Amino acid sequence: MTSADSGGVMTSAGYWVELYRADERLGGGFLLTRRFVLTALHCLRGLPVDQHVAIVLADGERIGGRVSRQDKEADLALVEIAAEYRVTLPIPAAHVAHDGDRWRGPYRPASHDVHLSGHVSAGSSDHLCVGGGTIEALQLTADQLLGDYSGYSGGPVEGFLDGRAQQPVVMGVLIEQAQDRADGTRAANVLFAATIGEAMRRFDHFDVAHLIDVVRPPRQSGVPATDDRRPATTGRFATAEAVLSRLDQWDERDVMDPAQIAELRFMTVKALIESELGGGGA
């Protein structure tokens, strides 16, 4: 999965994107937050940090971005959306995949390519990726026997909460495929995806300040809040309480594993304490 075809196809409601350098299509990715796009590092084809790229959103809008961070061992990269652009497309919740779950790939690299789907054959297990690092990854079996899955790298892996098709959740990012053990020159229909938890751990951008954008996105004008548990307080304490409240919801829904939830709670409280002692803003 190290090459890409041209002319990716996306629906108007998607959160996945395509990355370009001038008119050259690099590969797929998706909105991890309203500020960052997550992709497979090899999709960037050797572009350095701070290199400007174009991001084509699912609604067809073309916006500016730059390569922000790279993790060669995990074959992951972040592309930061330029500050002058505001992304309003919906961003799905993250979810932890389990063995046997059904999955699908909502992004496809070209109009003649099929949408991938299949089942999770091994959820959240250690995987030695081509970059040389051991990462938390999903092992996926694809229903489609394509042989070559080039072009799908960087795209999201979706599942569903409680099996309800109207509520997709993102479980990982596609990074590579396995080789057929009977014929080392041929690729198997087994794919690997880095988990969202792995991506969050790999990049220090996802401290509390950035998590606010995930758990508390800006409301549209005139649209009332629907979360009855949103605190009425203001300032730094309201921000921390909002994050902790949403983490409680994620814990109840098994969106992330307990260790990750505990770590995020600690980060939230730590950031609040440091902010109060230092007198800085939230």
MIMARTOR-684933 format. One record per residue (C-alpha): y, x, z. Coordinates in steps of 0.001 Angstrom, whole numbers, plus 500000, padded with zeros to 6 digits. Layout:
REM residues N
<north=Y, east=X, up=Z>
...
//
This chain:
REM residues 282
<north=500000, east=500000, up=500000>
<north=502426, east=502766, up=499131>
<north=503934, east=501474, up=495900>
<north=505853, east=498349, up=494940>
<north=506212, east=496114, up=491924>
<north=509565, east=494763, up=490812>
<north=510930, east=491253, up=491086>
<north=509903, east=490012, up=494526>
<north=509719, east=486262, up=495124>
<north=511003, east=484550, up=498261>
<north=511669, east=480975, up=499278>
<north=515056, east=479749, up=500452>
<north=513897, east=479283, up=504054>
<north=512405, east=482722, up=504595>
<north=513407, east=485471, up=506984>
<north=511886, east=488223, up=504852>
<north=514001, east=490412, up=502602>
<north=513832, east=492901, up=499759>
<north=515345, east=496367, up=499935>
<north=517062, east=498028, up=496987>
<north=518749, east=501295, up=496178>
<north=521142, east=500374, up=493367>
<north=518873, east=498421, up=490967>
<north=515637, east=500077, up=492155>
<north=513497, east=497827, up=494311>
<north=512125, east=499765, up=497273>
<north=509956, east=497178, up=499003>
<north=509871, east=494322, up=501448>
<north=510925, east=493882, up=505054>
<north=512006, east=491138, up=507405>
<north=514715, east=490235, up=509872>
<north=513553, east=491402, up=513273>
<north=516951, east=490450, up=514708>
<north=520205, east=489346, up=513097>
<north=521227, east=492985, up=512950>
<north=518048, east=494872, up=512022>
<north=515453, east=494688, up=509257>
<north=511990, east=496097, up=510028>
<north=509970, east=497666, up=507218>
<north=507268, east=500233, up=506556>
<north=508815, east=503694, up=506326>
<north=507023, east=504588, up=503098>
<north=508782, east=501658, up=501405>
<north=512026, east=503663, up=501642>
<north=510531, east=506363, up=499413>
<north=511968, east=509307, up=501293>
<north=515510, east=508007, up=501792>
<north=517188, east=509759, up=504740>
<north=518801, east=508185, up=507797>
<north=522279, east=506768, up=507031>
<north=521419, east=506271, up=503360>
<north=523007, east=503036, up=502141>
<north=520688, east=500378, up=500748>
<north=521104, east=496806, up=499551>
<north=519349, east=493956, up=501334>
<north=518533, east=490807, up=499370>
<north=518026, east=487886, up=501741>
<north=515620, east=485037, up=501124>
<north=518484, east=482764, up=500071>
<north=519445, east=485249, up=497357>
<north=522473, east=486738, up=499101>
<north=522827, east=490493, up=498596>
<north=524312, east=492343, up=501566>
<north=524869, east=495949, up=502553>
<north=522805, east=498001, up=504957>
<north=521831, east=501534, up=505882>
<north=518692, east=503311, up=506989>
<north=519129, east=503394, up=510762>
<north=515964, east=504814, up=512327>
<north=512653, east=506212, up=511147>
<north=509374, east=506817, up=512943>
<north=507186, east=508895, up=510653>
<north=504165, east=508859, up=512970>
<north=504055, east=505061, up=512997>
<north=505263, east=504580, up=509387>
<north=508021, east=502258, up=510597>
<north=511731, east=502112, up=509850>
<north=514784, east=500068, up=510770>
<north=517528, east=499157, up=508328>
<north=520786, east=498104, up=509972>
<north=522797, east=495312, up=508391>
<north=526425, east=496289, up=507772>
<north=528811, east=495002, up=510441>
<north=530880, east=492929, up=508015>
<north=527921, east=490679, up=507207>
<north=526729, east=487854, up=509431>
<north=523179, east=486668, up=508897>
<north=522595, east=483007, up=509752>
<north=519079, east=482573, up=508388>
<north=516509, east=481485, up=510988>
<north=514482, east=484186, up=512718>
<north=511022, east=483101, up=513953>
<north=509649, east=483845, up=517382>
<north=507325, east=486793, up=517895>
<north=503731, east=486199, up=518935>
<north=500708, east=488188, up=520072>
<north=497710, east=487895, up=517733>
<north=494144, east=487459, up=518937>
<north=490776, east=488069, up=517295>
<north=489886, east=485281, up=514899>
<north=493446, east=483963, up=514434>
<north=494412, east=482920, up=510939>
<north=497285, east=484789, up=509327>
<north=499297, east=484689, up=506143>
<north=501806, east=486875, up=504337>
<north=504803, east=484723, up=503330>
<north=506252, east=487535, up=501204>
<north=504823, east=488590, up=497840>
<north=506166, east=491414, up=495670>
<north=506270, east=489589, up=492322>
<north=505933, east=486085, up=490891>
<north=502458, east=486781, up=489489>
<north=501185, east=488069, up=492855>
<north=499335, east=485803, up=495278>
<north=500347, east=485049, up=498840>
<north=498024, east=486886, up=501198>
<north=496069, east=485115, up=503919>
<north=493019, east=485750, up=506062>
<north=491914, east=486213, up=509644>
<north=492613, east=488753, up=512379>
<north=489468, east=490827, up=512724>
<north=490853, east=492965, up=515581>
<north=493982, east=492087, up=517477>
<north=496278, east=494597, up=519238>
<north=493966, east=497611, up=519105>
<north=494717, east=501327, up=518768>
<north=494902, east=502545, up=515182>
<north=495426, east=506053, up=513783>
<north=497841, east=505374, up=510932>
<north=498507, east=507507, up=507871>
<north=501636, east=508907, up=509529>
<north=499451, east=510616, up=512125>
<north=500368, east=508526, up=515158>
<north=498191, east=506190, up=517173>
<north=499824, east=502783, up=517218>
<north=499075, east=499282, up=518440>
<north=498011, east=497481, up=515290>
<north=496276, east=494394, up=513971>
<north=493247, east=494771, up=511740>
<north=493375, east=492023, up=509150>
<north=490790, east=490801, up=506690>
<north=492344, east=489317, up=503549>
<north=490843, east=486323, up=501759>
<north=492116, east=487692, up=498458>
<north=489988, east=490500, up=496968>
<north=492786, east=492324, up=495155>
<north=491536, east=495883, up=495506>
<north=495118, east=497154, up=495351>
<north=497596, east=495595, up=497770>
<north=500521, east=497778, up=496699>
<north=503866, east=496103, up=497130>
<north=503015, east=494008, up=500175>
<north=503929, east=496787, up=502640>
<north=506829, east=496022, up=504944>
<north=506242, east=492290, up=504740>
<north=505641, east=490162, up=507829>
<north=502318, east=488876, up=509102>
<north=502647, east=485263, up=510203>
<north=500576, east=483108, up=512510>
<north=501102, east=479695, up=514058>
<north=501676, east=478467, up=517586>
<north=498928, east=476028, up=518594>
<north=497815, east=475851, up=514976>
<north=500916, east=473889, up=513952>
<north=501890, east=474924, up=510428>
<north=505494, east=473874, up=510942>
<north=506068, east=476596, up=513537>
<north=505346, east=480009, up=512015>
<north=505530, east=483037, up=514294>
<north=505648, east=486681, up=513261>
<north=502849, east=488903, up=514604>
<north=503293, east=492221, up=512822>
<north=504452, east=494235, up=509818>
<north=502044, east=495317, up=507068>
<north=501792, east=499085, up=506718>
<north=498499, east=500100, up=505052>
<north=495025, east=499193, up=503866>
<north=491582, east=500644, up=504500>
<north=489433, east=502444, up=501967>
<north=486039, east=501112, up=500955>
<north=483438, east=503183, up=502853>
<north=480954, east=502830, up=499995>
<north=483469, east=504129, up=497464>
<north=486310, east=506265, up=498823>
<north=488309, east=505828, up=495623>
<north=488487, east=502080, up=496082>
<north=490532, east=500096, up=498615>
<north=488939, east=497414, up=500767>
<north=490395, east=494021, up=501645>
<north=491071, east=495243, up=505192>
<north=494757, east=495689, up=506033>
<north=496590, east=497047, up=509054>
<north=499808, east=495767, up=510542>
<north=501832, east=497335, up=513337>
<north=502457, east=494794, up=516080>
<north=505971, east=493610, up=516938>
<north=505475, east=495062, up=520403>
<north=504801, east=498492, up=518863>
<north=508002, east=498307, up=516820>
<north=510015, east=497295, up=519896>
<north=508646, east=500277, up=521820>
<north=509214, east=502745, up=518985>
<north=512948, east=502113, up=518623>
<north=515436, east=502368, up=521470>
<north=517782, east=499949, up=519705>
<north=516023, east=497096, up=521436>
<north=517567, east=497443, up=524855>
<north=519025, east=494401, up=526599>
<north=522201, east=494371, up=524511>
<north=520218, east=493876, up=521327>
<north=517726, east=491496, up=522916>
<north=520618, east=489111, up=523597>
<north=520880, east=488535, up=519856>
<north=517199, east=487621, up=519709>
<north=516936, east=485338, up=522712>
<north=520403, east=483821, up=522496>
<north=521549, east=483639, up=518839>
<north=525029, east=482245, up=518148>
<north=525145, east=478457, up=517886>
<north=526677, east=476758, up=514886>
<north=530021, east=475115, up=515492>
<north=529664, east=471564, up=516774>
<north=525952, east=471893, up=517559>
<north=525199, east=471365, up=521287>
<north=522842, east=473622, up=523192>
<north=519328, east=472211, up=523574>
<north=518072, east=474590, up=526247>
<north=518516, east=472711, up=529535>
<north=517798, east=475886, up=531474>
<north=520731, east=477818, up=530029>
<north=522808, east=478956, up=533016>
<north=526308, east=477623, up=533552>
<north=527578, east=480933, up=534915>
<north=529596, east=483323, up=532771>
<north=529917, east=487061, up=532253>
<north=527317, east=489756, up=532795>
<north=525228, east=487700, up=535244>
<north=525029, east=484779, up=532795>
<north=523827, east=487140, up=530083>
<north=521112, east=488577, up=532322>
<north=520051, east=485121, up=533514>
<north=519809, east=483903, up=529924>
<north=517523, east=486796, up=529018>
<north=515343, east=486342, up=532098>
<north=515081, east=482603, up=531444>
<north=513911, east=483176, up=527893>
<north=511445, east=485854, up=529002>
<north=509961, east=483268, up=531387>
<north=509518, east=480917, up=528430>
<north=507844, east=483642, up=526383>
<north=505547, east=484404, up=529311>
<north=504527, east=480743, up=529565>
<north=503840, east=480573, up=525815>
<north=501894, east=483878, up=525750>
<north=504310, east=485223, up=523131>
<north=503995, east=488772, up=524495>
<north=501515, east=490359, up=526816>
<north=502343, east=490435, up=530569>
<north=503023, east=494179, up=530615>
<north=505659, east=493849, up=527908>
<north=507287, east=490894, up=529652>
<north=507413, east=492834, up=532940>
<north=508990, east=495831, up=531205>
<north=511670, east=493658, up=529592>
<north=512470, east=491982, up=532919>
<north=512906, east=495435, up=534486>
<north=515163, east=496547, up=531640>
<north=517316, east=493434, up=532042>
<north=517860, east=493901, up=535760>
<north=518351, east=497659, up=535387>
<north=521037, east=497147, up=532740>
<north=522830, east=494611, up=534951>
<north=522800, east=496948, up=537960>
<north=524064, east=499893, up=535904>
<north=526777, east=497720, up=534416>
<north=527963, east=496577, up=537845>
<north=527926, east=500058, up=539325>
<north=529636, east=501557, up=536319>
<north=532173, east=498799, up=535951>
<north=531506, east=498500, up=532213>
<north=531086, east=495426, up=530081>
<north=527747, east=493752, up=529399>
//
